[in-house]
């Protein structure tokens, strides 16, 4: 059995919204990851069993290794079909905002969502949610938004309506947002949920292969380059840094998702408890910052204080607007400030 994490009042409101709605839109954050897509597609599959008209809208492209997911081919990219997406958002009875806590996280989609008269429901697991939704289901203690979607469906009394496709998407989101259940995954209820998803017929081993073992030759060669040429270790701080410029990415025919998981690799070294990955993003004219840690070191605090970001204790992200060498210097300043915590971890 699962504990009742979501407040009953929120369950009742969402159930009523879903029951009365005919047209629903699901939106998620920029550069959608496995949990963003898993939770969005999982919820969409469930709502379709309730004979609702559902559209999933994302701000921009998502990684190739997630295109196998049931329903992914029907996702609407706002950066390609903004006029059509605007119409869907304006006409929606309910707008489900999944895996983000602030409208700024959906970039250009924020304006039509904010202006829409549709009832807004936030389902998310990040800290400090903004108050733009009628219903806010926010639980940072939960490992993934996909897990929250599963809990919501079950609490509304619809476990039997979870299809294989829905279960596959939810499991993918849970798996990717915990690094294959290697961090933020010590709650035993996660594994109860997995057993329930297995009862729906998912092949978790096949899902793992589709997500983690379908990379290109370019990605593998880029990985080798990163480890040999671009990883710097700071043993005195129990920390490692990786950085990549846009030019370097181009040499390896980079496509979105090719650097997924790179930030985790240095944590395989003995005595390393903190890893940071800086990647130049020419599309958004900034440096994308990924942070990972083990133990009790709060990489989310580093993300918030130094890189305009945030996230979870062991998995966080941020942004830096400036030159790569300046971003590296800021990273080094963070190490000095957090030296005591790094050495105690």
Helices and strands as residue ranges (DSSP letters): H 8-20, E 23-28, H 34-49, E 53-58, G 64-66, G 72-74, E 76-77, H 82-91, E 94-98, G 103-106, H 109-115, E 119-124, E 135-138, H 145-155, G 159-161, H 164-176, H 188-198, H 204-212, H 217-225, I 226-230, E 231-234, G 235-237, E 239-244, H 246-251, H 262-265, G 266-268, E 274-281, E 286-293, H 299-306, E 310-311, E 315-320, H 324-337, H 339-344
